[in-house]
């Protein structure tokens, strides 16, 4: 990947796993990276490790709790007050298979953290992304999704809200589909307005990270053994995310798209449904208090 000197990136959930590897590689290439995360101790530890590895690293941590729309607004406001450019936004943080719970604002946890928090963050930073992009050096929004979106569905008011029996797995799949539908619609809006920003979604594949820690304990132990043998490492999982965020090959790309294993792939029919995309967009604006 080319040098990223002078560029500024935000990576949510950059304190560990795939996000940490994305941050580490961006910093190595000269980018100024801001880690947005809920765990301050973890985030600061990540900053220290990266600075030990790269003495000239431009990396910092800023508190961001995607389960709180107020925290998202505070994060975006604090960043914009610094008058920095924003060339890359990687919406990476997420939860998976968590027990049934609600966010601070009353949304189902997977929907609120994986999708709605990132929706608001992207919206609040969109003007800065537009202003920072230019021909040949477009800004980028990269949503880290999952192949699990293929078995998800969207109930416009809120995924999983209409199910009589809660399923953490179903809620996760729904949230990842919502994230992908949003990414696709955002790309259409950016393309229509001819803004120097592209939006794409990435499936990093099966990666051995802490995302699986909420599995039932016996299953989690078995999973860890399988993960060591078959899953990608976080560094390998970060490869396609970095490609979407940094590759010059996407500079003239007007499609954004969905990427897996370094290639653009087809997604499920809901991501091509214009009425669904518009409805999710408008409903999301209402849920976060923007419309």
C-alpha positions in Angstrom: 0.0 0.0 0.0 1.2 3.6 -0.7 2.3 6.0 2.0 -0.5 7.8 3.8 1.4 10.8 5.1 -0.9 13.7 5.9 -4.0 11.6 6.0 -6.2 11.3 9.0 -8.2 8.1 9.8 -10.7 7.1 12.5 -11.0 3.4 13.3 -13.7 2.3 15.8 -12.8 -0.6 17.9 -9.1 -0.1 17.1 -7.9 -1.3 20.5 -7.8 -5.0 19.7 -8.4 -7.6 17.0 -8.9 -6.6 13.4 -9.2 -2.9 14.3 -5.9 -2.9 16.1 -4.1 -4.5 13.0 -5.8 -1.9 10.7 -4.6 0.9 13.0 -1.1 -0.5 13.2 -0.6 -0.8 9.5 -2.1 2.6 8.8 0.3 4.2 11.3 3.2 2.3 9.8 2.3 4.0 6.4 2.3 7.4 8.0 -1.3 8.1 8.7 -2.6 9.9 11.8 -5.0 7.5 13.3 -7.6 8.0 16.0 -8.9 4.9 17.8 -12.5 5.3 18.9 -13.3 2.8 21.6 -15.3 2.2 24.8 -12.5 0.7 26.9 -10.0 3.5 27.7 -7.5 1.2 29.3 -7.4 -1.1 26.3 -7.3 1.8 23.9 -4.4 3.5 25.6 -2.5 0.2 25.9 -2.9 -0.2 22.1 -1.5 3.3 21.6 1.5 2.5 23.7 2.3 -0.8 21.9 2.1 0.9 18.5 4.3 3.8 19.6 6.9 1.3 20.9 6.8 -0.4 17.5 6.9 2.9 15.5 8.7 5.7 17.3 7.2 8.3 14.9 3.6 7.0 15.1 0.8 9.4 15.0 -1.9 7.5 16.9 -4.2 8.4 19.8 -7.3 7.2 21.6 -10.6 8.9 22.1 -13.5 7.6 24.1 -16.4 6.4 22.0 -19.3 4.2 23.2 -21.4 3.2 20.3 -24.1 2.0 22.7 -24.7 5.7 23.6 -25.8 8.2 20.9 -24.7 11.0 23.2 -21.2 9.5 23.3 -21.2 9.3 19.5 -22.2 12.9 19.2 -19.6 14.0 21.7 -16.9 12.0 19.9 -17.8 13.6 16.5 -18.1 17.1 18.0 -14.7 16.8 19.7 -13.1 15.6 16.5 -14.6 18.4 14.4 -13.5 21.1 16.8 -9.9 20.2 16.1 -10.4 21.2 12.4 -8.5 18.1 11.2 -9.3 16.5 7.8 -10.9 13.1 7.7 -9.8 10.9 4.9 -10.7 7.4 6.2 -13.5 6.3 8.5 -13.4 2.6 9.4 -16.6 1.4 11.2 -15.1 -1.7 12.7 -16.3 -2.0 16.3 -19.1 -4.5 17.0 -20.6 -7.0 19.3 -21.7 -10.5 18.6 -23.9 -13.1 20.4 -24.4 -10.9 23.4 -27.3 -11.7 25.8 -30.4 -9.8 25.3 -29.9 -6.2 26.3 -30.7 -2.6 25.4 -28.4 0.3 24.7 -28.5 3.5 26.6 -31.1 4.8 24.1 -33.3 1.7 24.3 -32.2 -0.2 21.1 -31.5 -3.9 20.9 -27.7 -4.2 21.6 -26.5 -5.6 18.2 -28.6 -3.1 16.2 -27.6 -0.2 18.4 -23.8 -0.8 18.5 -23.1 -2.5 15.1 -25.4 -0.4 13.0 -27.1 2.6 14.5 -24.1 4.0 16.4 -22.0 3.8 13.2 -24.9 5.3 11.2 -24.9 8.4 13.4 -21.1 8.6 13.5 -20.9 8.5 9.7 -23.6 11.0 9.3 -22.0 13.5 11.7 -18.6 13.2 10.0 -19.9 13.1 6.4 -19.3 16.8 5.7 -15.7 16.5 6.9 -15.2 13.5 4.7 -16.6 15.3 1.7 -14.4 18.4 2.4 -11.3 16.2 2.8 -11.7 14.2 -0.4 -10.6 15.3 -3.8 -10.1 13.8 -7.3 -7.5 11.1 -7.2 -7.6 11.0 -3.4 -11.2 10.3 -2.4 -12.2 9.9 1.2 -13.5 6.5 2.2 -16.1 5.0 4.6 -15.4 1.3 5.2 -18.0 -0.7 7.1 -16.8 -4.0 8.5 -19.6 -6.3 7.9 -19.9 -10.1 7.8 -21.1 -12.9 5.6 -23.7 -13.5 8.3 -25.7 -10.7 6.6 -26.8 -13.3 4.1 -29.2 -14.9 6.6 -30.3 -11.6 8.1 -33.5 -9.7 7.5 -34.6 -6.1 8.3 -37.7 -5.1 10.2 -37.7 -1.4 9.5 -38.4 -0.2 13.0 -35.7 -2.3 14.5 -34.2 -5.8 13.7 -35.2 -8.6 16.1 -37.9 -6.4 17.6 -40.7 -8.3 16.1 -39.4 -11.7 17.1 -41.3 -13.3 20.1 -38.2 -15.2 21.2 -34.8 -13.4 21.2 -32.0 -14.9 19.3 -28.6 -13.3 19.7 -27.4 -14.9 16.4 -30.4 -13.6 14.5 -29.9 -10.1 16.0 -26.3 -10.1 14.9 -27.2 -11.2 11.4 -29.9 -8.5 11.1 -27.5 -5.8 12.3 -24.9 -6.7 9.7 -27.5 -6.7 6.9 -28.6 -3.2 8.1 -25.0 -2.1 8.0 -24.6 -3.4 4.5 -27.8 -1.8 3.2 -26.8 1.5 4.7 -23.3 1.3 3.1 -24.9 0.6 -0.3 -27.4 3.5 0.0 -24.7 5.9 1.2 -22.6 5.1 -1.8 -25.6 5.9 -4.1 -26.2 9.2 -2.4 -22.5 10.1 -2.6 -22.3 9.1 -6.3 -25.5 11.1 -7.0 -24.0 14.2 -5.4 -20.6 13.6 -7.1 -18.9 13.9 -3.8 -15.2 12.7 -3.5 -16.1 10.0 -1.1 -16.7 6.3 -1.6 -18.6 3.9 0.8 -17.9 0.2 0.8 -18.5 -2.8 3.1 -16.0 -5.6 3.9 -16.3 -9.1 5.1 -13.0 -10.0 6.8 -13.9 -13.7 7.0 -13.7 -16.0 10.0 -11.1 -14.4 12.3 -9.8 -15.5 15.7 -10.8 -12.5 17.8 -12.5 -11.9 21.1 -15.8 -11.3 19.2 -16.8 -14.9 20.1 -16.3 -14.6 23.8 -20.1 -14.6 24.5 -20.5 -18.2 23.2 -21.7 -20.8 25.8 -18.6 -21.8 27.7 -18.2 -25.4 26.5 -18.8 -24.3 23.0 -16.4 -21.4 23.4 -13.6 -23.8 24.4 -14.2 -26.0 21.4 -14.5 -22.9 19.2 -11.0 -21.7 20.3 -9.4 -25.0 19.3 -11.1 -24.8 15.8 -10.2 -21.1 15.5 -6.5 -21.8 16.1 -6.5 -24.4 13.3 -8.8 -22.9 10.7 -9.5 -19.2 11.3 -7.6 -16.2 10.0 -5.4 -14.3 12.3 -6.5 -10.7 13.1 -3.7 -9.5 10.8 -5.0 -11.6 7.9 -8.5 -10.5 8.7 -7.4 -6.9 8.4 -6.1 -7.3 4.9 -9.3 -6.7 2.9 -10.2 -3.8 5.3 -6.9 -2.2 4.5 -7.4 -2.8 0.8 -10.8 -1.0 0.8 -9.4 1.8 2.9 -6.1 2.4 1.2 -5.8 0.8 -2.2 -5.3 3.2 -5.2 -7.3 0.7 -7.3 -10.5 2.1 -5.7 -9.7 5.7 -6.5 -11.6 5.7 -9.8 -14.2 3.2 -8.5 -17.7 4.7 -8.4 -19.4 1.6 -7.1 -18.0 1.1 -3.6 -19.4 -2.4 -3.2 -19.0 -5.4 -0.9 -15.5 -6.8 -0.6 -14.3 -10.2 0.7 -10.8 -11.8 0.3 -9.6 -8.8 -1.7 -12.4 -9.1 -4.4 -15.8 -7.5 -4.9 -18.6 -9.9 -4.3 -22.3 -10.0 -4.9 -24.6 -9.6 -1.8 -28.1 -10.6 -1.0 -31.2 -9.2 -2.8 -32.2 -6.8 0.1 -29.1 -4.7 -0.6 -30.5 -4.0 -4.1 -34.0 -3.1 -2.9 -34.3 0.7 -3.4 -37.5 1.0 -1.3 -35.8 -0.9 1.6 -32.7 1.2 1.4 -34.7 4.4 1.5 -36.9 3.3 4.3 -34.0 2.1 6.5 -32.2 5.4 5.8 -35.2 7.6 6.7 -36.1 5.4 9.8 -32.5 5.5 11.0 -32.5 9.3 10.8 -35.6 9.4 12.9 -34.2 7.0 15.5 -31.1 9.0 16.0 -33.0 12.3 16.2 -31.8 13.8 12.9 -35.2 14.0 11.2 
